[in-house]
Amino acid sequence: MKKVNLFDCGVWVAKSVNHKDVKQYIYDKIIPTYLEHSKKQNNTYKDFQHGAELGGAFNHLSIIDDMDKNWQGDWRFEEKEKQDLLDYEQDGNDGLETVYSDYFPGAVQVDIPYLSKLYTPDIKAIMLAHGFRKDVKWFFNGYYWYNITEKGGFQDTHDHIMGPRSNTICGIHHIEFDHRVLSPAFFINPQEQIMRATYPSEDTKNVPESFKNLISTTKVKESDIIWFRPWMKHTVAKQKSEKRRITMAMDIVISDKRVDKNSVQIDLND
């Protein structure tokens, strides 16, 4: 019997052409403010909710969402459950301080035109890998945000689907990343819910392995970019190492017409 794979939902990995320049930009423009805020960072649920809405993760923030509904009185928890949530927050594990990014108040905003210039060679390469026609006049709009975590940091499951703009492809650039002790993002199989719904047994030991390909990742090193489709949900596991982890996330909107004044024309024939 032969298995035939009909559809592809893989990711692409490539080294960033201007990695050193992007890293220097982060060190010069972002890290000084980060070091100042890391000593007194205290983001509120409202701040995190705003950032999640911008980042496409709003519907997946289960812990944060439950906590906020508890405070609003919409959910009825037993006293022990309330205390557990309070303890979780006081331990610094409430998700509000696990990642530092420019969607939090006081954080430095990224220079989008400058980063678009640095990432243009990488965007061109992934477009060619996808088979974009070279005889078409293409434009792209890039949206970028950094993510800085240290020990205990993580990111909840989310995707990069965001309206009203239509993201074409997304990336994660590993700017400061020791692959020996840090983890890349894990991607969830787009068919994960359907696969679990068709388990032939409640006992997972009796479920064939072919039904269990629910989450996966790939090896990356510093300077690598993982390119993926915006609808691919992914998560970053809780960081165990004390080494700092810095990535640049990016949403790239590609169109055969200029979207706005920030659109960058890209020539695939160069």
PERARA-V225034 format. One record per residue. RES is the residue in three letters. PSI is psi in radians with two decimals (* if undefined). Layout:
<<RES:PSI> <RES:PSI>>
This chain:
<<MET:2.37> <LYS:2.27> <LYS:2.31> <VAL:2.08> <ASN:2.03> <LEU:-0.54> <PHE:2.62> <ASP:2.25> <CYS:0.68> <GLY:3.11> <VAL:2.89> <TRP:2.46> <VAL:2.27> <ALA:2.64> <LYS:2.41> <SER:2.27> <VAL:-0.76> <ASN:0.67> <HIS:-0.81> <LYS:-0.68> <ASP:-0.70> <VAL:-0.76> <LYS:-0.74> <GLN:-0.67> <TYR:-0.78> <ILE:-0.78> <TYR:-0.67> <ASP:-0.73> <LYS:-0.45> <ILE:-0.81> <ILE:-0.71> <PRO:-0.78> <THR:-0.65> <TYR:-0.78> <LEU:-0.61> <GLU:-0.78> <HIS:-0.50> <SER:-0.35> <LYS:-0.30> <LYS:0.28> <GLN:2.29> <ASN:1.17> <ASN:2.44> <THR:2.92> <TYR:-0.71> <LYS:-0.74> <ASP:-0.78> <PHE:-0.67> <GLN:-0.75> <HIS:-0.79> <GLY:-0.67> <ALA:-0.65> <GLU:-0.69> <LEU:-0.62> <GLY:0.00> <GLY:0.19> <ALA:0.07> <PHE:-0.73> <ASN:-0.03> <HIS:0.07> <LEU:1.23> <SER:-0.84> <ILE:-0.84> <ILE:-0.76> <ASP:-0.75> <ASP:-0.71> <MET:-0.77> <ASP:-0.71> <LYS:-0.57> <ASN:-0.75> <TRP:-0.57> <GLN:-0.22> <GLY:0.18> <ASP:-0.46> <TRP:2.64> <ARG:1.80> <PHE:2.61> <GLU:2.77> <GLU:-0.71> <LYS:-0.70> <GLU:-0.68> <LYS:-0.76> <GLN:-0.65> <ASP:-0.74> <LEU:-0.69> <LEU:-0.75> <ASP:-0.69> <TYR:-0.73> <GLU:-0.78> <GLN:-0.44> <ASP:-0.07> <GLY:0.33> <ASN:0.38> <ASP:0.11> <GLY:-0.22> <LEU:-0.36> <GLU:0.34> <THR:-0.32> <VAL:2.49> <TYR:2.18> <SER:3.00> <ASP:0.01> <TYR:0.08> <PHE:2.53> <PRO:2.36> <GLY:-0.31> <ALA:2.61> <VAL:2.29> <GLN:2.57> <VAL:2.72> <ASP:1.64> <ILE:-0.84> <PRO:-0.70> <TYR:-0.77> <LEU:-0.63> <SER:-0.68> <LYS:-0.77> <LEU:-0.60> <TYR:-0.07> <THR:-0.78> <PRO:-0.64> <ASP:-0.70> <ILE:-0.71> <LYS:-0.75> <ALA:-0.73> <ILE:-0.55> <MET:-0.74> <LEU:-0.66> <ALA:-0.56> <HIS:-0.23> <GLY:0.49> <PHE:2.43> <ARG:2.35> <LYS:-0.33> <ASP:0.14> <VAL:2.47> <LYS:1.84> <TRP:2.64> <PHE:2.65> <PHE:2.63> <ASN:2.17> <GLY:2.40> <TYR:2.22> <TYR:2.53> <TRP:2.44> <TYR:2.70> <ASN:2.10> <ILE:2.19> <THR:2.70> <GLU:-2.81> <LYS:2.30> <GLY:-0.19> <GLY:2.59> <PHE:2.97> <GLN:2.36> <ASP:2.90> <THR:2.30> <HIS:2.94> <ASP:-3.10> <HIS:0.45> <ILE:2.21> <MET:2.21> <GLY:2.83> <PRO:-0.18> <ARG:2.68> <SER:1.78> <ASN:2.33> <THR:-0.80> <ILE:2.66> <CYS:2.78> <GLY:2.77> <ILE:1.96> <HIS:2.16> <HIS:1.75> <ILE:-0.86> <GLU:1.89> <PHE:1.87> <ASP:1.76> <HIS:-0.25> <ARG:-0.43> <VAL:-0.13> <LEU:2.71> <SER:2.46> <PRO:3.10> <ALA:2.56> <PHE:2.36> <PHE:2.42> <ILE:2.34> <ASN:2.22> <PRO:-0.37> <GLN:0.26> <GLU:-0.81> <GLN:-0.69> <ILE:-0.72> <MET:-0.76> <ARG:-0.58> <ALA:-0.32> <THR:0.32> <TYR:2.33> <PRO:-0.04> <SER:2.62> <GLU:-0.34> <ASP:1.90> <THR:-0.36> <LYS:-0.39> <ASN:-0.02> <VAL:2.21> <PRO:2.57> <GLU:-0.51> <SER:-0.27> <PHE:-0.09> <LYS:0.17> <ASN:1.25> <LEU:-0.49> <ILE:2.47> <SER:2.90> <THR:-3.09> <THR:2.75> <LYS:2.37> <VAL:2.76> <LYS:2.98> <GLU:2.40> <SER:-0.22> <ASP:2.52> <ILE:2.25> <ILE:2.10> <TRP:2.41> <PHE:2.88> <ARG:2.53> <PRO:-0.42> <TRP:0.00> <MET:1.90> <LYS:2.52> <HIS:2.86> <THR:2.71> <VAL:2.10> <ALA:2.73> <LYS:2.23> <GLN:2.23> <LYS:-0.42> <SER:2.63> <GLU:-0.09> <LYS:2.42> <ARG:2.49> <ARG:2.12> <ILE:2.20> <THR:2.77> <MET:2.05> <ALA:2.61> <MET:2.42> <ASP:2.17> <ILE:2.05> <VAL:2.08> <ILE:2.35> <SER:2.72> <ASP:0.27> <LYS:2.75> <ARG:2.20> <VAL:-0.81> <ASP:-3.00> <LYS:-0.32> <ASN:-0.03> <SER:2.42> <VAL:2.18> <GLN:2.42> <ILE:2.25> <ASP:1.98> <LEU:-0.08> <ASN:-0.23> <ASP:*>>
